[in-house]
Amino acid sequence: MGLLYNLWDTVWTFITLYALGAWYLLKELFSSHKKPSGILNQSGRVAIVTGGGRGIGLETVQQFLDLDMTVIIGGRNVSEIEKDLSKRRGSNKDVGKVICLDLDLASLTSVRRFAEAFKALRLPLHVLVNNAGIMFWPLEITEDGFESHWSVNYLGHFLLTQLLWPVLKASSTPDKHARVVNLSSSVHYLGSINFDDINSKNHYNAQTAYAQSKLAQLMFTKELDERIRAAGENITVNAVHPGVVATDLFQHVAWARYFPWLARSFLKTPKQGSDTVVYAALSQLVLDGGHYYENCTITRPAVMKPNDLRHLWEISCQQCKIVDFGGL
């Protein structure tokens, strides 16, 4: 009976996921792409972008640099990221500054080391973009004992935000809030948090694990915003769906792997995918937090129960061994 249920769950998840993907693809094909607006020069401001060495993250970094920001990239293979960035920027290195630091979100130890390395730079922090992610990977358990989607897409970013919270607070003013941008996905609409089996020990489905992690990012955004408001902090946190974007995330999606020209032809480019991220991070038109953005527009997310938001927060603090999240 259990085997039949697992088989049905896999088939149903596959069907609903690809139906959602087809709907969003059509939606994006027949609606105009919005570019970020309400953004001034950002000289003197500092941002962190996780996974900033490729795809949406790299394009986000480029847009920040073009606005004269100092950008810290958190990623693996730092030497390769630095080499690629040097080629990409060419002679245009006088605008903005970039620093690459090692970060592996599958390791909470690495997250803590990254936070300490950033603090050692003694820079302010005005924008934190929790961008890095994986999608539809085979089952993999991290060194901390967590399913990889959960750790890389969500839990590592939860811990990183907590570790950098004092710097964000110190860098924020009532007139100009520091900002946190969490990369979620439209797939969150299909997700649910399996509080009894977050690591999918009983039954693993890569699509389900991905949807759970992206829902968790959105739930974290909502709960963090509620706590920020209650504490009267000058920090704005929002979540974004960058669109259905042709990036390396699709390496475990069969049709995109075997027919890459289809992805290049019909999906958004990484540059287009970065636009909503940059809008949420920098636009003066973004007035408050707790929202979910698609195509630079506030969009209604899935319904989330307040008790589930608090429960996820408590479990996440336990998993990261957090006693105090900045007094929130």
C-alpha positions in Angstrom: 0.0 0.0 0.0 2.8 2.4 0.9 4.6 1.7 -2.4 1.4 2.4 -4.4 0.9 5.7 -2.4 4.5 6.8 -3.1 4.1 6.0 -6.8 0.9 7.9 -7.0 2.4 10.9 -5.1 5.4 11.0 -7.5 3.1 10.9 -10.6 0.7 13.5 -9.2 3.5 15.8 -8.2 5.0 15.5 -11.6 1.7 16.3 -13.3 0.8 19.3 -11.1 4.3 20.7 -11.3 4.5 20.6 -15.0 1.0 22.0 -15.3 2.0 24.9 -13.1 5.2 25.4 -15.1 3.2 25.4 -18.4 0.8 28.0 -17.0 3.6 30.3 -15.9 5.4 29.9 -19.2 2.2 31.0 -21.1 1.6 33.8 -18.6 5.1 35.1 -19.1 5.0 34.7 -22.9 1.8 36.8 -23.2 2.5 39.5 -20.6 5.1 42.2 -20.9 8.2 42.0 -18.8 8.6 44.8 -16.3 12.0 46.3 -15.6 12.9 47.6 -12.2 12.1 51.3 -11.7 12.5 53.9 -8.9 16.2 53.1 -8.4 18.8 55.8 -7.9 22.6 55.5 -7.9 23.7 53.3 -4.9 27.2 54.6 -4.4 28.5 53.8 -0.9 26.0 51.0 -0.3 26.9 47.3 0.3 25.1 44.1 -0.8 25.6 40.4 -0.3 24.4 38.0 -3.0 24.5 34.3 -2.3 25.1 32.2 -5.4 26.2 35.3 -7.2 28.6 33.6 -9.5 26.1 32.4 -12.1 22.6 32.7 -13.4 20.2 35.1 -11.7 22.7 35.8 -8.9 25.4 36.9 -11.4 23.0 39.2 -13.2 21.9 40.7 -9.9 25.5 41.3 -9.0 26.1 43.0 -12.3 23.1 45.3 -11.9 24.3 46.2 -8.4 27.8 46.9 -9.7 26.4 49.1 -12.5 24.8 51.2 -9.7 28.2 51.6 -8.0 27.5 49.3 -5.1 30.1 47.2 -3.2 29.0 43.6 -3.7 30.1 40.5 -1.7 29.4 37.3 -3.5 29.0 34.2 -1.4 29.6 31.0 -3.4 31.7 27.9 -3.9 34.8 27.8 -6.2 35.8 31.4 -5.4 38.8 31.5 -7.7 36.6 30.5 -10.7 34.0 33.1 -9.8 36.7 35.8 -9.6 38.1 34.7 -13.0 34.7 34.8 -14.6 33.8 38.1 -13.2 37.1 39.6 -14.3 36.4 38.5 -17.9 32.8 39.7 -17.7 33.7 43.2 -16.4 36.6 43.7 -18.7 37.8 47.3 -18.5 34.6 48.4 -16.7 36.0 48.0 -13.2 35.9 51.6 -12.0 32.2 51.3 -11.2 31.3 49.3 -8.1 33.5 46.8 -6.2 33.2 43.1 -5.8 34.5 40.7 -3.2 34.2 37.0 -3.3 34.0 34.8 -0.2 33.6 31.1 0.2 30.1 29.9 1.1 28.5 26.5 0.9 24.9 26.6 2.1 24.9 22.8 2.5 27.2 23.3 5.5 26.0 25.4 8.5 29.7 25.6 9.5 30.5 27.2 6.2 27.6 29.7 6.7 29.0 30.7 10.0 32.5 31.1 8.5 31.2 33.3 5.7 29.4 35.5 8.2 32.6 35.9 10.3 34.6 36.6 7.1 32.1 39.3 6.1 32.1 40.9 9.6 35.9 41.0 9.5 35.7 43.3 6.5 34.0 45.9 8.8 31.6 47.0 6.1 28.0 48.0 6.5 25.3 45.8 5.0 22.3 47.4 3.3 21.0 44.6 1.1 21.1 40.8 1.7 19.9 38.7 -1.3 19.3 35.1 -0.4 19.6 33.8 -3.9 21.6 30.5 -4.0 19.6 27.4 -4.7 19.3 23.9 -6.1 16.4 22.3 -7.9 15.2 18.7 -8.2 18.4 17.1 -7.0 18.6 13.4 -6.1 18.4 12.7 -2.4 21.4 14.0 -0.6 21.9 14.5 3.2 24.2 17.3 4.3 26.9 17.0 6.9 24.5 18.5 9.4 21.9 15.8 8.7 19.5 17.8 6.5 18.0 17.1 3.1 19.9 19.2 0.6 17.1 21.4 -0.8 16.1 22.2 2.8 19.6 23.3 3.7 20.7 25.1 0.6 17.5 26.8 -0.4 16.2 27.6 3.0 17.9 26.7 6.3 21.3 28.0 5.4 19.8 31.4 4.4 17.7 31.4 7.6 21.0 31.1 9.6 22.9 33.6 7.5 20.2 36.2 8.0 20.3 35.7 11.7 24.1 35.9 11.8 24.1 39.1 9.8 21.1 40.7 11.6 23.2 43.0 13.8 25.0 44.4 10.8 21.8 44.9 8.9 20.3 46.7 11.9 23.4 48.9 12.4 23.3 49.9 8.7 19.7 50.8 8.6 17.9 54.1 9.2 14.3 55.1 9.5 14.6 56.9 6.1 16.5 54.1 4.3 15.8 50.6 5.5 18.2 47.8 5.0 16.6 45.0 2.9 16.5 41.3 2.8 15.3 39.6 -0.4 14.5 35.9 -0.3 14.3 34.0 -3.6 11.2 31.9 -3.6 9.4 30.4 -6.6 5.9 30.0 -8.0 6.4 26.3 -7.1 5.6 27.3 -3.5 1.9 27.1 -4.5 2.3 23.3 -4.6 4.4 23.1 -1.5 3.6 22.1 2.1 5.9 21.8 5.1 6.0 18.2 6.3 6.7 19.0 9.9 6.8 15.3 10.8 9.4 14.4 8.2 11.1 17.6 6.9 14.1 15.5 5.7 11.9 13.2 3.6 13.2 10.1 5.3 10.0 8.1 4.7 9.6 9.0 1.1 11.8 11.3 -1.1 10.5 13.2 -4.0 12.8 15.8 -5.5 10.0 18.0 -6.7 8.2 17.9 -3.4 11.5 18.7 -1.5 12.1 21.7 -3.8 8.5 23.0 -3.4 8.8 22.6 0.4 12.0 24.6 0.6 10.6 27.4 -1.6 7.5 27.6 0.5 9.7 27.7 3.6 11.5 30.8 2.2 8.2 32.5 1.7 6.9 31.6 5.2 10.2 32.8 6.7 9.7 36.1 4.9 6.2 36.5 6.3 7.1 35.6 9.9 10.2 37.7 9.9 8.3 40.7 8.6 5.7 40.2 11.4 8.5 40.2 14.0 10.2 43.2 12.5 7.0 45.2 12.7 6.4 44.2 16.3 10.0 45.2 17.2 9.9 48.4 15.2 13.0 47.6 13.3 14.1 49.5 10.2 14.5 46.5 7.9 12.4 45.4 5.0 12.1 41.8 3.9 10.3 40.5 0.8 10.3 37.4 -1.3 10.4 37.1 -5.1 9.6 34.7 -7.8 12.2 35.6 -10.6 10.2 33.9 -13.3 10.7 30.7 -15.2 14.4 31.4 -16.1 16.8 29.5 -18.3 19.6 28.8 -15.8 21.8 25.9 -14.6 19.0 25.1 -12.1 17.3 23.1 -14.9 20.2 20.6 -15.1 17.9 18.0 -13.5 14.9 18.8 -15.7 14.8 16.2 -18.5 13.3 18.3 -21.3 15.6 21.3 -20.6 18.6 19.0 -20.5 17.9 17.2 -23.7 16.4 20.2 -25.6 18.3 23.2 -24.3 17.3 25.3 -27.3 13.7 25.2 -26.0 14.7 26.6 -22.7 16.7 29.4 -24.4 13.8 30.2 -26.7 10.9 30.3 -24.3 12.2 30.9 -20.8 13.2 34.2 -19.4 16.9 35.1 -19.5 18.9 35.3 -16.3 19.1 39.1 -16.8 15.3 39.3 -16.9 15.1 37.0 -13.9 17.3 39.4 -11.9 15.0 42.4 -12.5 12.4 41.6 -9.9 15.2 40.8 -7.4 16.8 44.2 -8.0 13.5 45.9 -7.8 12.7 44.4 -4.4 16.2 45.1 -3.2 16.6 48.7 -4.3 13.5 50.4 -5.6 12.1 53.4 -3.8 8.7 52.2 -4.9 8.9 49.2 -2.5 7.5 50.8 0.6 7.1 47.9 3.1 7.8 44.2 3.6 6.1 40.9 4.0 5.2 40.7 0.3 5.7 38.2 -2.6 6.7 39.7 -5.9 6.4 38.5 -9.4 7.4 40.6 -12.4 8.1 43.6 -10.1 4.5 43.4 -8.9 3.1 42.4 -5.5 1.3 39.1 -6.0 -0.9 37.0 -3.7 1.0 34.0 -2.4 -0.4 30.7 -1.1 -2.4 30.8 2.1 -0.2 30.3 5.1 -1.5 29.7 8.7 0.0 31.9 11.4 0.6 28.8 13.6 2.5 27.1 10.8 4.7 30.3 10.4 5.6 30.3 14.1 6.1 26.5 14.1 8.5 26.8 11.2 10.4 29.6 12.9 10.8 27.6 16.1 12.0 24.4 14.2 14.4 26.5 12.2 15.9 28.0 15.3 16.3 24.6 16.8 17.9 23.2 13.7 20.4 26.1 13.6 20.9 26.1 17.4 19.7 29.7 17.5 18.9 31.0 21.0 18.2 34.6 20.0 17.3 36.0 16.5 18.3 39.6 17.0 15.8 40.0 19.8 12.8 39.3 17.5 
